[in-house]
Amino acid sequence: MFIFGIDIGGTSIKIGLFYEDGTLKEQWEIPTYKETIFQDLAKNLLNYLNVNQIKKEDILGYGIGIPGIMKNGIALSCVNLGWTNVDIKKEFCKAMGDNVKVFVFNDANIAAFGEAYFTDNPFDSVVFVTLGTGVGGGIIIQNEIVEGSNGLGGEIGHMKVDDTYQFDCSCGRKGCLETLASATGIVRLTKFHHKKYPTILNISETLTAKEVIDAAKKGDVLSSYVLQESCKALAKGLSNLSVTMNPDLFIIGGGLSNAGEFLLQEIQKQFNQVCISLTRNTKIQLAKLKNNAGIYGACAYLIKKKHEVEKYGKC
């Protein structure tokens, strides 16, 4: 039996074919054309099955990640793809035809499932944090994805953690985690403080978070302070999650995680200063699957939930 893991993005669709034990057999991408996503995806998958002489009946299931707010397989809101209240499972099944079993998830949630399952020591309860242009996340508790009552489970970037800077957030509020701990937040903090501390940075409109972090690695005073402030905000968020979700593990992913151990050490340091003693041993580690977390997560879910796939996944 095989499993398809599918990660639908705004510019491309990642596809992975896995063996039932989680081993990747092959992966590829196709471009995303918003008007014909399901038809293009089905055509590609069916052609692959035909060329490789694989029967539909040999596919345990299809797991699909979507960059939007999901609830029970329905995309309540997916701005990047222009979807509102779209039944993804129904549309996919319509394009693929009979003998299909499919589960659909928010992309960050299913990426969290992949990072939790394919880590060196799999955990049942994990919070996955993505640090990119914004801050996203996925929450897994006892091997269950937390979607919440209206699909907002895991949107940890909009926890309020700041009463000092009060930067505007994309959600319409002020002081959210995303305003300080994201790449955007790091650049904003740098520009806010640049007249207070010496720096080797060229403060311009094109300044990037990577430049700030690279300068911090060299001991730049301004950049070091900014990174400390950003990680302090993130640590507050993780501390709040540690006493509500009480996960086994925090996983840090997204573009900023490419800073590696340098960033992780600062996060751990700040977390230890604000968390309660009983949660201080909560492990924090960097994501390992990177851009493939979505397809691996879809595969992992179908492996762990094989009985549910058979019962509820059918079109």
N, C-alpha and C positions, 0 to 999 in steps of 0.2 A: 504493500500500500504506500501511496505517496500523499504529500500535503503541499498545497500551494500557499505561500505567504505573499501577500500583495500589499504594497504601501503606495497609496495614491497621493501624489503631490501636485502642486500647482504647475510644475513644468515637466515632470516626468513621473512615470509609474514604475516602481521597482517590483520585480517579480522573482520569487525564489521557489524552486521545486526541491522539496526535502523528502528524505526517506522517513519512515515512521519513527525511527529512533532519534530524529533531530539532525541527522547529518545532511548538509547541503549537497544536493546533486548538481544543481546548475542555477545560475541567476543571470538576469538580463534586465534591461529597461526599454520602455517604449515612451514616446513623447505624449504629453497630456494635451488633448484637444477637448476643451470643456463641453462642446456640443455633442461629441460622440464618444465620450469616455467608455461607457459600458459596451457599446458595439465594438470599439477598437480593442478593448481588453478581451472580450469574448472571442473575437476573431483570432487574436494572437494566441490565446490559450488553446482554443480548439485546433488551430493549425499545429501548434507544438505537439499536442496529444496525437494528432494524426501522423505527423512526420516521424515521431518516436514510437509509434505503434503502442500507445498507452490507452487503455480503455477508461471511459469516464468512471466505471465501477471500481477502478483501481485507485481512485482519488478519495482518500479519507474525508477531506474537506478543503474548503477555501477560506482562509482568514484574510480579512481586508481591513486595513487601517485608513482612516479618513482624517484630514486636518480640519476638524470642526467639532462642534458640540454634538455628541451622540447620545441617544437613549433608545435602548431596545432595537438597535439596528436602523434607526431613523436619524438622518442628519438634520437636527433641528436648525442648525445654522452652520454654514460652511462658506465663509466669505470668499476665500481663495478660488472656490469653484462655482460660486454663485448659486449655491443650493440653500433652500429653506424648506424644512419639512419634507425631505426627499427620502423615500423608503429604499435604501441602498440594496437591501437583500432582494426586494421585489424586482428592482431594475436589473440587478445582476442575473437573477434567475431567468428573467424574461429574455435576456441576451444569450445566456448559456444553454437554455433548454432544459430537458428533463435530467434526472439522476444527478442532481447537484446538491451538496450540503455546504452551507456558508454561514459564517459568523462575521459581524462587522463591529469595529471598535473605533474609538478616538485614537489617533496615531500615537500620542504621547502615552496613553494608558497601555496600549499594546506594546509599545517600546519598553515600558517599565516591566511588563510581564517577561519580555525577552531577556532584559538585563538581569532580572531576578532568577530566571530559570537557567540561563547559560553561564552564570557566574561559577567560580571554582567550587563554592559551597552553596548550593541553591537554598534560598530562604523563602519562607511562606509569606512574610510581611515586609514590604519594601516601599520606600518612597523614592521615586525617580525625579530628579530635578534637572530641567534643561535650561542652561544659561546661554542665551543667544541674543538676538535683537530685543526680545522680551524674556520673561521667565515663565516657563511652563512646567508641567509635571504630570506624573501618574502615580496613583496610590494602589497598592496591592495589599489586601489584608486577608490572611489565611487563604491565599491562592484565589481570592476573588477581587476583580477589578471594581473599584469604587467609582461608579458613575454619578451617584447622587440622584436626588429627586427629579432634577431637570437637566442632567448631563454636565453639570459644572464641577463634579468631583475631580480633584486634581489640578484645578486652576489656581495653584498656590502663588502664582505671581501677583495675585490681587489680595493677598493678606496684607492688612495694614500693619506696618512695622516702624514707621517713621513719623515723628512729631517735630523734627528739627528742620529739614529741608522743605518738606511739603511740595515736592515737584508734582506737576500734573501727570496723571496716568492716562493711558489710552482708554481705560474703562470709565473715565469721567470723574474719578475721585482723586485724592491726593495722598501721598505717603505710602503707596503700595510697594511691596517688595520689588516689583519689576522696575520701579523708578530709580533704584540704587544698585541692584545686583545684576542687572543685565548689561550687555555691551553698551547699549544706549545710556544706561545709568552711569556707567564708569566714565564715559566721555563727558556727560553732563556734570558729574562731580569734579572732574578735572578742570573744566572751564570755570566752574563756580569757585574753586580754591586757587586758581593758578597765580593770583597776585599775592597770595599769602605765603607761598613756599617756593624756594628755588627749584628750578627744573631744567633739564636738558631738552625737554619737549618743545616742538614748534606748535604752539596753540593756534590751530587754524580750523576752518570749516571741515577740512578733510581728516582731522584727527580721528584715529581709531582706537578701540579698546585694546587691541593687540599691541599697538605702539606704547600705550600706557603700561601694560603688563610687562612688556620687554624692558621698558625703562626702569620699572620697579625691580626687576631682576638685577639691574646694574646698580641698584641702590639710590636711584633718583628720589629725592625727598618728597616732592609733590606726588609722584606716582605711587610711592610706598604708602603715603597717607591715604590716598584715594582708594587703593586696594584694601587697606585696612577698614575703611569706612564701608566699602561695598560688602566685604566679607562679614563685617559686624552685622549688617542688615540681614544677610542671608542666614547667619547663625541664629539670629532672633527668630526667624521663620522656622528654621529646623528645630529650635528649642520648643517652639509652640507645638509643632507637629509631634515631637517626641513625647509630649505629655497628653496628646489627644489620640494619635494613632499608635504610639509606642511601637514603631517598626523595629525589625531586627537590623535593618540596614538602610542607609541613605546612599543613593548612587547619583553622582554629579556628571551630567552629560551636556550636550550642546557645544557650540563653537568655542566658548570660553574654556571648556574643559581641556582644550588642546594645550593650555598653559601647564598642564600636568601636575607633578608633585608640588611645584612651587605654589600653585593656587590651592591645592588640597591642604597643604600644611597650614596656610593662613586660615582657611575655613575651619579646620580642626581646632586651631588655637583659639579662634573667636568663639567657637561652639562650646569649648570647655569652660570658657569664662562666663557664659550666660545660662547654660543648661543646669538643671538640678542634678545632684550627685548620682541619683539612681539611673539617670539616662546617659551618664558620661561615657559608658562603655559601648554606646551605640556606634556601630561601625560606619565609617564614611569612606567611600571609595570612588574612583573614577569609572565612568562607563567604559566598557570594552568593545561593544558591538558597533559603536559610532553610527554611521548612516545606514547600517544594515539591521539596526535594532528592531525596526518595524516588521520586516519580513521574518526575522527570527522569532519575534514575539508572537506573531500570528501562528507560526508553527508550534511554538511552545504551548500556546493556549489549547490548540486542537489536540495536542498530545495529552496534556493534563486533564482535559475535559472531554475525552473521547466518548464517554457515555452520553454527555449532553449533546455532542455533535450528532450522534445517531438519533437522539430523541427529538431535538429541537432545531437542528440545522437544516433539515430538508425543506426544499422550496414548496 
